[in-house]
Amino acid sequence: MTAPTIHLTLVPGIALAEADGSLAVNGRRFDLPLTGLTPGSIAALRSLADGPVEEDALAAPVVAAEGLRGLMALERAKFQLHELGLVRRTALHDGVPLATLHPMTPGPAFVSGAVVPGRLYALSRFAWLRRGEGGLELECPLSTARLLCHDGRVAALAAALAVPRSVEEAASLAGLPDAVAAALIDMFLHVRAAAAVGNDTSAESDLAHPLAGWEFHDLLFHARSRQGRHDAPYGATFPMKGRVPPPPLSAPRRWAHDIPLHMPDLDALRARDLPFAEVVERRRSVRRYAEAPVTVAQLGEFLYRTARVKHVLSTPPGEMELSLRPYPGGGAIHELEIYAVVGGCAGLERGLYHYDPVGHRLGLVVPENGQTAELLEIGWRTADRQSRPQVFFVITARFRRLQWKYQSVVYAVIMKNVGVLYEAMYLTATAMGLAPCSLGGGVVDPFCRAVGLDPFEEAPVGEFMLGSTERAA
Ligand SMILES: Cc1cc2nc3c(=O)[nH]c(=O)nc-3n(C[C@H](O)[C@H](O)[C@H](O)COP(=O)(O)O)c2cc1C
């Protein structure tokens, strides 16, 4: 049995400072004194701060000089550093670094020797392997640590666990000694990229398990768009500021002729609109329409009351252009664009239109054709196959508007913005006596092809149906 050598280092950005015979951790966000140390344990911990130290070599001089008291002080401090997520462990075999356990945040301390010979282990269905900043990285959103894989045999070991296997079988497939494979699988267990069969993997068959309903992409999105379980930059970090100009307030114009829209008289609306309490109480999703379709005047009023630009905020050149609209938007950035696929609207030809919220006008982007018919068909099916769509709004996001300012939260913020736009549309339609219904899913490529969008630049993120009722206001 050739167990791997373990090297310990502090995670980048962490220092240990000695003062008054004690040690303090100088972290990125905090300074923390380590208490109860002995001179020997302080010397050992200082060597840890100076660079990789062999784990087994760390304790020996402390034990020799101070015996059990020194060893306990050292182990306590090591445990604290591990739990705070400040120590990296690298496994080496024959002097070759294989993998490094990198804690992203404070979390459970690493436990070695967890792997049991003969027992079966398998990769978690939530694990992923990808090229990250540190090279090949093995991660799982269930954990707050990641494994940096320096050697192809670690990837081979992960591949071997695509089906349940014993350590010995997996070791032989990866070309590693059993003890080295066992130490690496210990690390897989710590990052929860693998589990003993019958533990986490049982989530797939046991529907009572809280993980049973989670899909890979949802769990990853949830873990990475909230704070506290990863070390990625979070929030308004302005990652592109000074490198590329922010995309402008208005999307590119994709039409030849403007179609000015009706602007309602807001004072008249204030006088005769349904009371707010009544609007909120009446709001329902309505999928059956009156025979006569909505009119272009109603469409104009609806868009004016939900989505027009009321005010462009003043920002210096080179900064993001911001605006205020009837519905709120994260950072006042308003990355959402509204397109209307018109299947029936009195006064407007059928086709696909883009709404310009600054000029409060429409532009015909795609005249009625097979592509617009396909989009209307998809919308009709999603809205429970009831009345044929009159106005099918497709809401897109111009992703870079948010990516320029935010990290980790971009897609989550877009979903929230879609939600508030939905509610603004619901309430306005209700006040106008129209039939609203939001949709929970839709397509990307047929829409982007029809409009000529690069789907990674701008793509649909929401859909909303609007139709007529017998009691239009
Ligand atoms: C995010 C979201 C997604 C929805 N998706 C659909 C959908 O795909 N198809 C549909 O017919 N209704 C959809 N609806 C409407 C809901 O079915 C409806 O709100 C729910 O049944 C409650 O009825 P109410 O809106 O009349 O109160 C959605 C609503 C929301 C808020």
The ligand as an ORCA input file, in Angstrom:
! r2SCAN-3c Opt
* xyz 0 1
  C     -44.547     31.922    -14.108
  C     -45.881     31.477    -14.618
  C     -45.942     30.527    -15.598
  C     -47.167     30.125    -16.127
  N     -47.193     29.244    -17.158
  C     -48.362     28.974    -17.782
  C     -48.379     28.196    -18.973
  O     -47.334     27.772    -19.467
  N     -49.568     27.947    -19.561
  C     -50.732     28.428    -19.051
  O     -51.781     28.179    -19.643
  N     -50.747     29.178    -17.911
  C     -49.586     29.477    -17.280
  N     -49.562     30.279    -16.163
  C     -50.805     30.733    -15.574
  C     -51.126     29.888    -14.366
  O     -51.597     28.630    -14.792
  C     -52.145     30.598    -13.491
  O     -51.573     31.786    -12.977
  C     -52.599     29.728    -12.344
  O     -53.325     28.612    -12.820
  C     -53.478     30.491    -11.365
  O     -54.593     31.034    -12.039
  P     -54.864     32.601    -12.088
  O     -53.734     33.263    -12.813
  O     -56.147     32.744    -12.853
  O     -54.959     33.098    -10.680
  C     -48.364     30.675    -15.613
  C     -48.294     31.625    -14.598
  C     -47.071     32.034    -14.119
  C     -47.002     33.101    -13.061
*
